[in-house]
Amino acid sequence: MLLNGIAPILSPVLGGQLLKVTDWSGIFVVLSAISIFIFILVWVGVKESLPKESRKSGGLSGIIIGFKKLLQDRRSTRYALFIALLWVSCIGIKTTTSFSLAIQTKQDAWFT
């Protein structure tokens, strides 16, 4: 929970400081390095918690069968649809707001 509260504050600050040293592609390199480091930490540090006798090796067919069962469950399908529509509306609001602010700023510049 602390990470969710602090990351939106620190990310722009650290990204701005990083831009003083490098260009936009440097940010991708740093984020890739951080992602690889976290992946290795998780790969090494997180052990399997499910006992061997309870594990299943379904492969691709097991995944397809699992998704088929999931899509047949009306409750989970409604929940997934609700979440998808919520995300689409949030992205739409963010996009249209920034677009209209840009238009408004441009119009204000014309009249000054």
Solvent accessible surface area in square Angstrom, and as a share of the most:
residue,aa,sasa,rsa
1,M,198,0.89
2,L,139,0.69
3,L,131,0.65
4,N,109,0.56
5,G,45,0.43
6,I,70,0.35
7,A,37,0.29
8,P,87,0.55
9,I,115,0.58
10,L,81,0.40
11,S,64,0.41
12,P,90,0.57
13,V,83,0.48
14,L,111,0.55
15,G,21,0.21
16,G,33,0.31
17,Q,94,0.42
18,L,45,0.22
19,L,90,0.45
20,K,158,0.67
21,V,129,0.74
22,T,44,0.25
23,D,81,0.42
24,W,173,0.61
25,S,44,0.29
26,G,11,0.11
27,I,42,0.21
28,F,123,0.51
29,V,103,0.59
30,V,56,0.32
31,L,98,0.49
32,S,59,0.38
33,A,59,0.46
34,I,85,0.43
35,S,66,0.43
36,I,107,0.54
37,F,125,0.52
38,I,93,0.47
39,F,123,0.51
40,I,93,0.47
41,L,98,0.49
42,V,78,0.45
43,W,186,0.65
44,V,95,0.55
45,G,54,0.52
46,V,101,0.58
47,K,153,0.65
48,E,109,0.49
49,S,110,0.71
50,L,86,0.43
51,P,67,0.42
52,K,160,0.68
53,E,150,0.67
54,S,55,0.36
55,R,104,0.38
56,K,191,0.81
57,S,117,0.75
58,G,43,0.41
59,G,52,0.50
60,L,132,0.66
61,S,72,0.46
62,G,30,0.29
63,I,98,0.50
64,I,103,0.52
65,I,98,0.50
66,G,36,0.35
67,F,120,0.50
68,K,122,0.51
69,K,137,0.58
70,L,94,0.47
71,L,123,0.61
72,Q,123,0.55
73,D,70,0.36
74,R,188,0.69
75,R,191,0.70
76,S,29,0.19
77,T,54,0.31
78,R,158,0.58
79,Y,144,0.55
80,A,60,0.46
81,L,105,0.52
82,F,121,0.50
83,I,56,0.28
84,A,51,0.39
85,L,107,0.53
86,L,84,0.42
87,W,159,0.56
88,V,99,0.57
89,S,52,0.33
90,C,66,0.40
91,I,102,0.52
92,G,32,0.30
93,I,117,0.59
94,K,152,0.64
95,T,78,0.46
96,T,86,0.50
97,T,66,0.38
98,S,64,0.41
99,F,134,0.56
100,S,62,0.40
101,L,113,0.56
102,A,60,0.46
103,I,71,0.36
104,Q,90,0.40
105,T,92,0.53
106,K,115,0.49
107,Q,70,0.31
108,D,72,0.37
109,A,67,0.52
110,W,169,0.59
111,F,171,0.71
112,T,148,0.86
